[in-house]
Amino acid sequence: MGGPPVMYMYDKLNVPKETVRGSNAVIGVIQFRIIAYALMGAFVRADVIMYVACSAAGTVGMIWGNKIAGNMNQQAFSRMMVFLMVLCCVLLFASAAGLAGK
């Protein structure tokens, strides 16, 4: 499970921003899902570039997040989480409605 439900949980439980950032950094950069995909036989070699790109983007985001973390208090962090949650929901509904870009 991930995405908006987890972001909602973080917001409602007032999880400290350092905990959220640390958890997401490990999950996003290391890409544990590759192991599960390989075990289930769902890993496709053609997708290696996508996994590398996601890991690279996660690393850049982690570095950028570490630089701005000191400037954001817990309340601003919670607001950002709510904004991202709404954005994710809108994008999910748009994708489900067939509004994906080509």
C-alpha positions as CSV (number, residue, x, y, z in Angstrom):
1,M,0.0,0.0,0.0
2,G,1.2,3.5,-0.8
3,G,0.2,6.8,-2.2
4,P,-2.7,8.8,-0.9
5,P,-3.8,6.3,1.8
6,V,-0.4,6.3,3.4
7,M,-0.1,10.1,3.1
8,Y,-3.5,10.4,4.8
9,M,-2.3,8.2,7.6
10,Y,0.8,10.2,8.1
11,D,-1.2,13.4,8.3
12,K,-3.9,12.1,10.7
13,L,-1.3,10.5,13.0
14,N,0.9,13.6,13.0
15,V,3.9,11.4,12.1
16,P,7.1,13.5,12.4
17,K,8.4,14.7,9.1
18,E,11.8,13.1,9.7
19,T,10.1,9.7,10.0
20,V,8.1,10.2,6.8
21,R,11.1,11.4,4.9
22,G,13.3,8.6,6.1
23,S,10.8,5.9,5.3
24,N,10.0,7.3,1.9
25,A,13.7,7.7,1.1
26,V,14.4,4.0,1.8
27,I,11.3,2.8,-0.1
28,G,11.7,5.1,-3.1
29,V,15.4,4.9,-3.7
30,I,16.1,1.2,-3.0
31,Q,13.1,-0.1,-5.0
32,F,12.3,-3.2,-2.9
33,R,9.5,-4.0,-5.3
34,I,12.0,-5.3,-7.8
35,I,12.7,-8.2,-5.5
36,A,9.0,-9.0,-5.2
37,Y,8.5,-8.7,-9.0
38,A,11.5,-11.0,-9.6
39,L,10.1,-13.6,-7.1
40,M,6.7,-13.5,-8.8
41,G,8.1,-13.7,-12.3
42,A,6.8,-10.3,-13.2
43,F,10.2,-8.6,-13.6
44,V,10.8,-7.6,-17.2
45,R,14.3,-6.8,-18.3
46,A,13.0,-4.0,-20.6
47,D,11.8,-2.2,-17.5
48,V,15.3,-1.9,-15.9
49,I,15.7,1.6,-17.4
50,M,12.5,2.7,-15.7
51,Y,13.6,1.3,-12.3
52,V,17.0,3.0,-12.6
53,A,15.3,6.3,-13.6
54,C,12.9,6.1,-10.6
55,S,15.8,5.4,-8.3
56,A,17.8,8.3,-9.7
57,A,14.7,10.6,-9.4
58,G,14.2,9.4,-5.8
59,T,17.8,10.1,-5.0
60,V,17.6,13.6,-6.4
61,G,14.4,14.2,-4.5
62,M,16.0,12.9,-1.3
63,I,19.0,15.3,-1.7
64,W,16.7,18.2,-2.5
65,G,14.4,17.3,0.4
66,N,17.4,17.2,2.8
67,K,18.3,20.7,1.7
68,I,14.9,22.2,2.3
69,A,13.9,20.2,5.4
70,G,15.3,22.7,7.8
71,N,13.1,25.4,6.4
72,M,9.9,23.6,6.8
73,N,8.1,23.1,10.1
74,Q,5.7,20.2,10.9
75,Q,2.6,22.3,10.0
76,A,4.0,23.3,6.6
77,F,5.0,19.7,6.0
78,S,1.5,18.5,6.8
79,R,0.1,21.0,4.3
80,M,2.5,19.8,1.7
81,M,1.4,16.2,2.3
82,V,-2.3,17.2,1.9
83,F,-1.5,19.0,-1.3
84,L,0.4,16.0,-2.7
85,M,-2.4,13.7,-1.6
86,V,-5.0,15.7,-3.5
87,L,-2.7,15.9,-6.5
88,C,-2.2,12.1,-6.5
89,C,-5.9,11.5,-6.2
90,V,-6.6,13.9,-9.1
91,L,-4.0,12.2,-11.3
92,L,-5.3,8.7,-10.4
93,F,-8.9,9.7,-11.3
94,A,-7.7,11.3,-14.5
95,S,-5.8,8.1,-15.4
96,A,-8.8,6.0,-14.6
97,A,-11.0,8.2,-16.8
98,G,-8.6,7.6,-19.7
99,L,-7.0,11.0,-19.6
100,A,-3.5,9.7,-19.7
101,G,-1.0,11.5,-21.9
102,K,0.4,9.9,-25.0
